[in-house]
Amino acid sequence: MTMNLHTSTQDKMKAVKTAWDKAPSGPKKEAALTHYKAAEKAMTAKNDADCLKSLDAATKALA
């Protein structure tokens, strides 16, 4: 179960990074970057729940 969640988290990291790369410069992109960096830290700490929460926030910031 944890392995699948971790793989899913990695896939979501890639998806959010791709969306961020394609986003136009501006305040939404900067806000998303802040959340993405928090997700990276959570991923490093093996905290999938916080990572996913930060990725959701990054996605919302880009919307």
N, C-alpha and C positions, 0 to 999 in steps of 0.2 A: 504493500500500500504506500509506504513512504517513498519507495523508489519511483512509483508512478507519479506521485504528487510532485516529486523533485523534477522528473522529466517534463511534466506539464508546466512547471514553473520556468524551466529553462526555455521551453517553446514560447511561453508568453513573453519572457524577457526579449527573445529575438524578435517577436512580432511588434512589441512596443518600440524597440530600438529602430526597426524598419520604418514604422509610422513616424517616429521622431525625426529620422533622417530625411523623410520626404516632406515634413512640415515646413511651412515658410517661417523665416525668422520673425521674432516678435515676442511679446510677453507670454503668450500661450506656450511657445516652445521653451522659453526659459523656465517657466513654472513646471513643465513636464520634465525638464532635465533635473530639476531639484528632486522630484519624486523618483525619477529613474535612478539617480545616485543613491537615494535611500534604499531602493530595491536592491541595488548591487551590494550594499553593505549588509542588508538582511540575508541575501543569498550567501555571502561569504560566511556569515554567522550560522548558516544552515537553518534559518528561521523562515520557512516557506510561507507561513501565514502572514507575517509582516511584509515579506517580499511581494506576495500577491496583492496585499492591501495597497502598497506603494505603486505597484504597476497599474492597479485600477485607478488610482488618483492621477497618475501620469496620463492614462488614456482619457480621463475626463478633462484634464487640463488642455489636451490637444483638440478636444471637440469644439 
